[in-house]
Amino acid sequence: METHHQPSPGVDSPYAMFRLGVALLLMAVGNGGMYVVSVALPAVQAEFGVARSDASLPYTLLMLGFGAGGVLMGKLADRFGIGWPLGLGGLCLGLGYWASAMAESILVFALAQGLLVGFLGCSASFAPLIADTALWFERRRGMAVGVCASGNYLAGTVWPPVAQHFIETVGWRQTYLGMAVFCSLAVGALALCMRQRPPTVAVAPQGPAAASAAALVTGRPFGLSLGSAQGLLCVAGLACCVAMSMPQVHIVAYCGDLGYGAARGAEMLALMLGFGVVSRLISGWICDRIGGLRTLLLGSALQGVALLLFLPFDGLVPLYVISALFGLFQGGIVPSYAIIVREYFPPQEAGARVGTVIMATLFGMALGGWMSGKVFDLTGSYHAAFLNGIAFNLLNLSITATLLWRVQRLRRVAA
């Protein structure tokens, strides 16, 4: 007798769509700090009189805190609902931006960014929101996750030019004070719309995920143990984001070194992340058709191509074009990991495992941001830093290709 899977009440509903819109706004407001610190890097470096690698430390600590905090906030959301961690995040964002504005040394500034802005602030409005969104959609889960995750790049599109304008006109300290007021109030208000707990969803593998049904039954995704499969995804996530962070973190400083000015670099960062929004929407559509693993492989390959283009071209117009291409190519990479977890791992563990993989990607951004600054200090050029990013991208590409090969081999054996 044929049975049809019926969505749980609330899944794919108009309320789910409303909630997706709120999640998009929350991510756009709550994730601004990770981009503003890059725009402020030249001004902060000049005021404190430190090396480029030391000036990159606040970004590194922010991303480390962002990643680790996502696991903590995800567990709080699982237990109390996502509204509570979002409220806490809004409060800590305000405190973190205020403490950053008052900092008298690069160390205090970095600690404020890492603990308050990253660990307790921004973290509430990234991985937990992605995991929550995945629970409210079944038929178009890839697209919904892509829309939600695009809020992160929407933040990267809006915040850099706004922050650069105020840094130039009133200074970076006053800019952070203004963000403290706006972001804490906005996140707190939007969190009130997210108080309802997600419905219980009985997930059955469908479409691209159907190929992983045997893995879900045996508890061996990709033919590996759960721990080994999770570990490989984490290494892949770290590697791709070490590569991704090179242009995102240092494009403003890179343009300054080339003589184009920080404002041009901020425009390129906004362009890069604006096209990243488009990329995440397109990648969500692709995910629903070919699955997360193939989408990740495609995004990783294209990201490598874009990184290669930075090596021979450093003119103003080519840098604008390459920045747009880089955003278009790599924007869908991180959301693909959330879809892969939902496709190949037990659904009742999805929240914790999504948070763990997202944490690895953010650690990769943190490591890559610092590493690129260190390579610059050692060589006096960003050329070697781009080569370092390309090497890490190849590591991600090889892991993803290996996992896809294992899945295809399991299919042939099953057939």
C-alpha positions as CSV (number, residue, x, y, z in Angstrom):
1,M,0.0,0.0,0.0
2,E,1.5,3.3,-1.0
3,T,1.8,6.0,1.6
4,H,2.4,9.7,1.2
5,H,4.5,11.8,3.4
6,Q,2.5,14.6,4.9
7,P,4.2,17.7,6.3
8,S,3.8,18.4,10.0
9,P,1.5,21.4,10.9
10,G,3.4,24.6,10.2
11,V,6.0,23.1,7.8
12,D,6.0,24.9,4.4
13,S,3.2,27.2,5.8
14,P,2.7,30.9,5.3
15,Y,4.0,31.3,8.9
16,A,7.1,29.5,7.9
17,M,7.6,32.0,5.1
18,F,7.1,34.9,7.5
19,R,9.6,33.4,9.8
20,L,12.1,33.0,7.0
21,G,11.8,36.7,6.3
22,V,12.4,37.6,9.9
23,A,15.4,35.2,10.0
24,L,16.8,37.0,6.9
25,L,16.6,40.4,8.7
26,L,18.0,39.0,11.9
27,M,21.0,37.6,10.1
28,A,21.5,40.8,8.1
29,V,21.6,42.9,11.3
30,G,23.2,40.4,13.6
31,N,26.1,39.5,11.3
32,G,27.3,43.0,10.6
33,G,30.1,42.9,13.1
34,M,32.2,40.4,11.2
35,Y,32.3,42.7,8.2
36,V,32.7,46.0,9.9
37,V,35.8,44.9,11.7
38,S,37.5,44.3,8.3
39,V,36.5,47.8,7.1
40,A,37.8,49.3,10.4
41,L,41.1,47.3,10.1
42,P,43.2,50.2,8.6
43,A,41.9,52.8,11.0
44,V,42.4,50.5,14.0
45,Q,45.9,49.6,12.9
46,A,46.9,53.2,12.4
47,E,45.5,54.3,15.8
48,F,47.1,51.5,17.9
49,G,50.3,51.4,15.8
50,V,50.5,47.7,15.3
51,A,51.5,45.3,12.5
52,R,49.0,44.0,10.0
53,S,48.8,40.5,11.6
54,D,48.2,42.1,15.0
55,A,45.5,44.3,13.5
56,S,43.9,41.1,12.1
57,L,43.7,39.6,15.6
58,P,40.2,41.1,16.4
59,Y,38.8,39.5,13.3
60,T,40.4,36.2,14.2
61,L,39.0,36.2,17.7
62,L,35.6,37.3,16.5
63,M,35.4,34.4,14.1
64,L,36.6,31.9,16.7
65,G,34.0,33.2,19.1
66,F,31.4,33.2,16.3
67,G,32.0,29.6,15.6
68,A,32.2,28.3,19.2
69,G,29.2,30.4,20.2
70,G,27.1,28.9,17.4
71,V,27.3,25.5,19.1
72,L,26.3,27.0,22.5
73,M,23.5,29.0,21.1
74,G,22.3,26.0,19.1
75,K,22.0,24.0,22.2
76,L,20.1,26.8,23.9
77,A,17.8,27.0,21.0
78,D,17.2,23.3,21.1
79,R,16.2,23.5,24.7
80,F,14.4,26.8,25.1
81,G,13.6,27.9,21.5
82,I,15.6,30.3,19.3
83,G,14.0,33.4,20.7
84,W,16.0,33.3,24.0
85,P,19.5,33.0,22.4
86,L,18.5,35.7,19.9
87,G,17.5,38.1,22.8
88,L,20.8,37.3,24.6
89,G,22.7,37.9,21.3
90,G,21.1,41.3,20.8
91,L,22.1,42.4,24.3
92,C,25.7,41.2,24.0
93,L,26.1,42.8,20.5
94,G,25.3,46.2,22.1
95,L,27.7,45.6,24.9
96,G,30.4,44.3,22.5
97,Y,30.2,47.3,20.2
98,W,30.3,49.7,23.1
99,A,33.3,47.9,24.7
100,S,35.1,48.0,21.3
101,A,34.5,51.8,21.0
102,M,35.9,52.3,24.5
103,A,39.0,50.1,24.0
104,E,42.4,51.6,24.8
105,S,44.5,48.8,23.3
106,I,44.3,46.3,20.4
107,L,44.1,43.5,23.0
108,V,41.0,45.0,24.7
109,F,39.5,45.7,21.3
110,A,40.2,42.1,20.2
111,L,38.7,40.6,23.4
112,A,35.5,42.6,23.0
113,Q,35.2,41.5,19.5
114,G,35.9,37.8,20.3
115,L,33.8,37.4,23.5
116,L,30.9,39.8,23.2
117,V,30.5,40.4,19.5
118,G,31.5,37.0,18.3
119,F,30.9,34.3,21.0
120,L,27.7,35.8,22.6
121,G,26.5,38.2,19.9
122,C,26.7,37.3,16.2
123,S,26.7,33.6,16.9
124,A,23.0,33.6,17.9
125,S,22.0,34.9,14.4
126,F,23.8,32.4,12.2
127,A,24.1,28.7,12.7
128,P,21.0,28.5,15.0
129,L,18.9,30.4,12.5
130,I,20.1,28.0,9.6
131,A,19.2,25.0,11.7
132,D,15.9,26.4,12.8
133,T,15.0,27.3,9.2
134,A,15.7,23.7,8.0
135,L,13.1,22.5,10.5
136,W,10.3,24.7,9.0
137,F,10.7,23.5,5.4
138,E,10.7,20.2,3.6
139,R,9.8,20.6,-0.1
140,R,12.1,23.6,-0.7
141,R,14.6,23.2,2.2
142,G,17.6,24.0,0.0
143,M,16.1,27.3,-1.2
144,A,14.9,28.2,2.3
145,V,18.3,27.6,3.8
146,G,19.9,29.6,0.9
147,V,17.5,32.5,1.5
148,C,18.3,32.5,5.3
149,A,22.0,32.2,4.8
150,S,22.0,35.0,2.3
151,G,21.3,37.3,5.2
152,N,24.9,36.9,6.2
153,Y,26.0,38.3,2.8
154,L,23.3,40.9,2.8
155,A,25.0,42.1,6.0
156,G,28.3,42.1,4.0
157,T,26.7,44.1,1.2
158,V,25.1,46.8,3.4
159,W,27.4,47.3,6.4
160,P,30.8,47.9,4.7
161,P,29.9,51.0,2.8
162,V,27.8,52.4,5.6
163,A,30.6,51.7,8.1
164,Q,33.2,53.2,5.8
165,H,31.2,56.3,5.4
166,F,30.9,56.9,9.2
167,I,34.5,55.9,9.9
168,E,35.6,58.6,7.5
169,T,33.2,61.2,8.8
170,V,33.0,60.6,12.6
171,G,35.7,58.0,13.3
172,W,35.6,54.3,14.0
173,R,34.8,54.6,17.7
174,Q,31.7,56.7,17.1
175,T,30.7,54.2,14.4
176,Y,30.8,51.3,16.9
177,L,28.8,53.3,19.4
178,G,26.0,53.9,16.8
179,M,26.0,50.2,16.0
180,A,25.7,49.3,19.6
181,V,22.4,51.2,19.9
182,F,20.9,50.2,16.5
183,C,21.8,46.5,16.5
184,S,20.8,45.7,20.1
185,L,17.4,47.3,19.6
186,A,16.8,45.7,16.2
187,V,17.8,42.2,17.1
188,G,15.8,42.3,20.4
189,A,12.7,43.5,18.6
190,L,12.9,40.9,15.8
191,A,13.6,38.1,18.3
192,L,10.1,38.6,19.7
193,C,8.8,37.2,16.3
194,M,10.7,34.0,16.7
195,R,9.3,32.7,20.0
196,Q,7.3,29.8,18.5
197,R,9.1,26.4,18.7
198,P,9.6,24.6,15.4
199,P,7.2,21.7,14.5
200,T,8.3,18.1,14.8
201,V,9.2,17.0,11.4
202,A,9.4,13.3,10.4
203,V,12.1,13.5,7.7
204,A,12.1,10.9,5.0
205,P,14.9,11.0,2.4
206,Q,13.6,12.4,-0.9
207,G,15.1,13.5,-4.1
208,P,18.9,13.8,-3.9
209,A,18.7,12.7,-0.3
210,A,17.1,9.4,-1.1
211,A,20.5,8.0,-2.1
212,S,21.6,8.4,1.5
213,A,18.8,6.4,2.9
214,A,21.0,3.4,3.5
215,A,23.5,5.6,5.3
216,L,20.8,6.9,7.6
217,V,19.7,3.4,8.4
218,T,23.2,2.1,9.1
219,G,24.4,5.2,10.7
220,R,27.4,5.3,8.3
221,P,27.2,8.4,6.0
222,F,29.5,8.1,3.0
223,G,30.3,4.6,4.3
224,L,32.1,6.0,7.2
225,S,31.5,6.2,11.0
226,L,29.5,9.2,12.1
227,G,32.6,10.7,13.8
228,S,34.8,10.2,10.8
229,A,32.2,11.6,8.4
230,Q,31.7,14.6,10.7
231,G,35.4,15.1,11.0
232,L,36.0,15.1,7.2
233,L,33.2,17.7,6.7
234,C,34.8,19.9,9.4
235,V,38.2,19.7,7.8
236,A,36.6,20.5,4.4
237,G,34.7,23.4,5.9
238,L,37.9,24.8,7.6
239,A,39.9,24.5,4.4
240,C,37.4,26.2,2.1
241,C,37.0,29.1,4.5
242,V,40.7,29.7,4.9
243,A,40.7,30.2,1.2
244,M,37.5,32.3,1.3
245,S,38.7,34.6,4.0
246,M,41.7,35.9,2.0
247,P,39.7,38.3,-0.2
248,Q,36.9,39.0,2.3
249,V,39.2,40.0,5.1
250,H,42.0,41.7,3.3
251,I,40.4,43.3,0.2
252,V,40.1,46.7,1.9
253,A,43.8,46.7,3.0
254,Y,44.9,45.2,-0.3
255,C,43.3,48.1,-2.2
256,G,45.0,50.5,0.2
257,D,48.4,49.0,-0.5
258,L,47.8,49.2,-4.3
259,G,47.0,52.9,-3.9
260,Y,43.3,52.7,-4.7
261,G,42.2,53.7,-1.1
262,A,40.1,52.0,1.6
263,A,36.8,53.3,0.1
264,R,37.4,51.4,-3.1
265,G,38.2,48.2,-1.1
266,A,34.9,48.6,0.9
267,E,33.0,48.9,-2.4
268,M,34.6,45.8,-3.7
269,L,33.8,43.9,-0.5
270,A,30.2,45.1,-0.7
271,L,30.1,44.0,-4.4
272,M,31.6,40.6,-3.5
273,L,29.1,39.9,-0.8
274,G,26.2,41.3,-2.8
275,F,26.9,38.7,-5.5
276,G,27.2,36.3,-2.6
277,V,23.5,36.8,-1.9
278,V,22.7,35.9,-5.5
279,S,25.0,32.9,-5.2
280,R,23.3,31.6,-2.1
281,L,19.9,31.8,-3.8
282,I,21.1,30.1,-6.9
283,S,22.9,27.4,-4.9
284,G,19.8,26.7,-2.8
285,W,17.9,26.1,-6.1
286,I,20.7,23.8,-7.3
287,C,20.8,22.0,-3.9
288,D,17.1,21.0,-4.3
289,R,18.0,19.4,-7.6
290,I,21.4,17.8,-7.3
291,G,22.0,17.6,-3.5
292,G,24.4,19.4,-1.2
293,L,27.5,17.4,-1.9
294,R,27.6,18.1,-5.7
295,T,26.7,21.8,-5.0
296,L,29.6,22.0,-2.6
297,L,32.0,20.5,-5.2
298,L,30.8,23.0,-7.8
299,G,31.2,26.0,-5.5
300,S,34.7,24.9,-4.3
301,A,35.9,24.5,-7.9
302,L,34.6,27.9,-9.0
303,Q,36.0,29.5,-5.8
304,G,39.5,28.2,-6.8
305,V,39.1,29.7,-10.3
306,A,38.3,33.1,-8.8
307,L,41.3,33.0,-6.4
308,L,43.5,32.2,-9.4
309,L,42.3,35.3,-11.2
310,F,43.5,37.6,-8.3
311,L,47.2,36.6,-9.1
312,P,47.6,38.1,-12.6
313,F,45.2,41.0,-12.3
314,D,45.5,44.0,-9.9
315,G,44.0,46.8,-11.9
316,L,41.0,48.7,-10.5
317,V,38.4,47.5,-13.0
318,P,39.6,43.9,-13.0
319,L,39.5,43.8,-9.2
320,Y,35.9,45.0,-9.3
321,V,35.1,42.2,-11.8
322,I,37.0,39.5,-9.9
323,S,35.4,40.5,-6.6
324,A,31.9,40.1,-8.2
325,L,32.9,36.7,-9.6
326,F,34.4,35.6,-6.3
327,G,31.1,36.4,-4.5
328,L,29.0,34.7,-7.2
329,F,31.2,31.6,-7.1
330,Q,31.6,31.0,-3.4
331,G,28.4,32.2,-1.8
332,G,26.6,28.9,-1.8
333,I,29.5,26.9,-0.2
334,V,28.7,27.3,3.5
335,P,24.9,26.6,3.2
336,S,25.7,23.4,1.3
337,Y,27.2,21.9,4.5
338,A,23.8,22.3,6.3
339,I,22.1,20.5,3.5
340,I,24.7,17.7,3.5
341,V,24.2,17.2,7.2
342,R,20.4,16.9,6.7
343,E,20.9,14.5,3.8
344,Y,23.5,12.2,5.2
345,F,23.2,12.3,9.0
346,P,20.4,11.2,11.3
347,P,17.9,14.1,11.3
348,Q,17.5,14.1,15.1
349,E,21.1,15.2,15.4
350,A,21.0,17.8,12.7
351,G,21.0,20.9,14.9
352,A,24.2,19.9,16.8
353,R,26.0,18.6,13.7
354,V,25.1,21.7,11.6
355,G,26.4,23.9,14.4
356,T,29.7,21.9,14.6
357,V,30.3,22.1,10.8
358,I,29.5,25.8,10.7
359,M,31.9,26.3,13.6
360,A,34.6,24.7,11.6
361,T,33.9,27.0,8.6
362,L,34.1,30.0,10.9
363,F,37.3,28.8,12.4
364,G,38.6,28.6,8.9
365,M,37.6,32.2,8.3
366,A,39.4,33.1,11.6
367,L,42.5,31.2,10.7
368,G,42.6,32.4,7.2
369,G,42.2,36.1,8.2
370,W,45.1,35.8,10.6
371,M,47.2,33.7,8.3
372,S,46.9,36.0,5.3
373,G,48.0,38.9,7.5
374,K,51.0,36.9,8.7
375,V,52.0,35.9,5.2
376,F,51.8,39.6,4.2
377,D,54.0,40.6,7.1
378,L,56.6,38.0,6.2
379,T,56.6,38.7,2.4
380,G,55.4,42.3,2.1
381,S,52.9,41.2,-0.5
382,Y,49.5,39.6,-0.8
383,H,50.7,37.4,-3.7
384,A,51.8,34.6,-1.4
385,A,48.7,34.9,0.7
386,F,46.5,34.2,-2.4
387,L,48.7,31.2,-3.2
388,N,48.1,29.9,0.4
389,G,44.4,30.3,-0.1
390,I,44.5,28.3,-3.3
391,A,46.3,25.5,-1.6
392,F,43.6,25.2,1.1
393,N,40.9,25.4,-1.6
394,L,42.5,22.4,-3.2
395,L,42.3,20.5,0.1
396,N,38.6,21.2,0.3
397,L,38.1,20.2,-3.3
398,S,39.9,16.8,-2.8
399,I,37.8,16.0,0.3
400,T,34.5,16.8,-1.3
401,A,35.4,14.8,-4.5
402,T,36.4,11.9,-2.3
403,L,33.1,11.9,-0.4
404,L,31.1,12.1,-3.6
405,W,33.1,9.2,-5.1
406,R,32.3,7.2,-1.9
407,V,28.6,7.9,-2.3
408,Q,28.6,6.9,-5.9
409,R,30.4,3.7,-5.1
410,L,27.9,2.9,-2.4
411,R,25.1,3.4,-4.9
412,R,26.7,1.0,-7.4
413,V,27.2,-1.6,-4.6
414,A,23.6,-1.2,-3.5
415,A,22.3,-1.5,-7.1
